[in-house]
């Protein structure tokens, strides 16, 4: 019985460490016009799945994606709950039915930071080690 509880606790702790490691792989960035300094994981998911167009503080936001790479993979897995191909299929169905248009896609962390810095309401993500001059970093709660 004690061994079973210890094993269960170990599994829970391991899942927490893995989630923290994935979340540590990306930073959420936004244009300085976005009033919020933090965002919930649910808000992020809604924004990137095109079910929300503003954050809880009322800031209108526009999602920006990276074409591919580790930041894209980590972001989609952690905050959207989809693989890259499932996410692309999801958006294609939205576009096909006229419910949304494809978000802006950038080729690199540097391109993401440059686009977000100059685009009012833009929100995106970059690798945790990427320089983010000109944008604000949002804490995910």
C-alpha positions in Angstrom: 0.0 0.0 0.0 2.8 2.5 0.9 4.7 1.4 -2.2 1.6 2.1 -4.4 1.2 5.6 -2.9 4.9 6.3 -3.4 4.7 5.1 -7.0 1.6 7.3 -7.6 3.3 10.3 -6.1 6.3 9.7 -8.3 4.2 9.5 -11.4 2.5 12.8 -10.5 5.8 14.6 -9.8 7.3 13.3 -13.0 4.3 14.6 -15.0 4.7 18.0 -13.3 8.4 18.1 -14.1 7.9 17.2 -17.7 5.1 19.9 -18.0 7.3 22.5 -16.4 10.2 21.6 -18.7 8.0 21.9 -21.8 6.6 25.2 -20.6 10.2 26.4 -19.9 11.0 25.8 -23.6 8.9 28.7 -24.8 8.1 32.3 -23.8 4.7 33.9 -24.7 5.3 37.3 -26.2 2.9 40.2 -27.0 2.9 43.6 -28.6 3.3 46.3 -26.0 -0.3 47.5 -26.8 -1.6 44.4 -25.1 -2.5 45.5 -21.6 -2.2 42.1 -19.8 1.0 41.1 -18.1 -0.2 37.5 -17.7 -2.5 35.1 -19.5 -4.1 31.8 -18.5 -3.4 28.6 -20.4 -7.1 28.5 -21.3 -7.0 32.0 -22.8 -4.0 31.1 -24.9 -5.7 28.0 -26.1 -8.8 30.0 -27.0 -6.8 32.6 -28.9 -4.8 30.1 -30.9 -7.8 28.0 -31.7 -9.7 31.1 -32.9 -12.4 30.8 -30.3 -11.3 34.0 -28.4 -10.2 37.4 -29.9 -9.4 39.1 -26.6 -7.9 38.5 -23.2 -9.6 38.8 -19.9 -8.5 42.4 -19.5 -10.2 43.3 -22.8 -7.1 43.5 -24.9 -7.8 42.5 -28.5 -5.2 39.9 -29.7 -4.1 38.4 -33.0 -2.3 35.0 -32.8 1.0 34.6 -34.6 2.6 31.2 -35.3 6.1 30.0 -36.1 6.3 27.8 -39.2 7.9 24.9 -37.4 10.6 23.9 -35.0 11.0 23.2 -31.3 9.2 26.3 -30.1 6.2 25.5 -32.3 6.1 21.9 -31.2 6.4 22.7 -27.5 3.8 25.5 -27.7 1.2 23.4 -29.5 1.7 20.4 -27.2 1.7 22.3 -24.0 -0.9 25.1 -24.6 -3.1 24.0 -27.5 -3.1 20.2 -27.0 -2.6 19.4 -30.7 0.2 18.1 -32.9 1.4 20.4 -35.7 -0.5 18.3 -38.3 -3.7 18.2 -36.2 -3.5 22.0 -35.7 -3.0 22.6 -39.4 -6.0 20.4 -40.2 -8.1 22.2 -37.5 -7.3 25.6 -39.1 -7.9 24.3 -42.7 -11.4 23.3 -41.6 -12.0 26.8 -40.1 -10.8 28.5 -43.3 -12.8 26.1 -45.5 -16.0 26.8 -43.6 -15.3 30.6 -43.5 -15.1 30.7 -39.7 -11.5 32.0 -39.6 -8.5 32.8 -41.7 -5.0 31.4 -41.2 -3.0 33.4 -38.7 0.3 35.1 -39.7 3.2 32.6 -39.7 6.8 33.6 -39.2 9.9 31.7 -40.1 12.0 32.1 -37.0 12.1 33.5 -33.4 13.7 36.7 -34.7 10.9 37.1 -37.3 8.3 36.4 -34.6 9.7 39.1 -32.3 10.0 41.6 -35.2 6.4 41.0 -36.3 4.9 41.0 -32.8 6.8 44.2 -31.9 5.3 46.1 -34.9 1.8 44.7 -34.9 -0.8 46.0 -32.5 -2.4 43.2 -30.5 -0.1 40.5 -31.8 0.6 37.5 -29.5 3.0 34.7 -30.2 5.7 32.5 -28.7 9.5 32.0 -29.1 12.1 29.7 -27.7 12.9 30.5 -24.1 16.4 31.6 -25.0 15.3 34.0 -27.8 16.0 37.7 -27.3 12.7 39.6 -27.0 13.6 43.3 -27.3 10.6 45.4 -28.3 7.9 43.0 -27.0 6.5 42.1 -23.7 6.7 38.7 -22.2 3.5 37.4 -20.7 3.5 35.1 -17.6 1.3 32.0 -18.1 -0.9 31.2 -15.1 
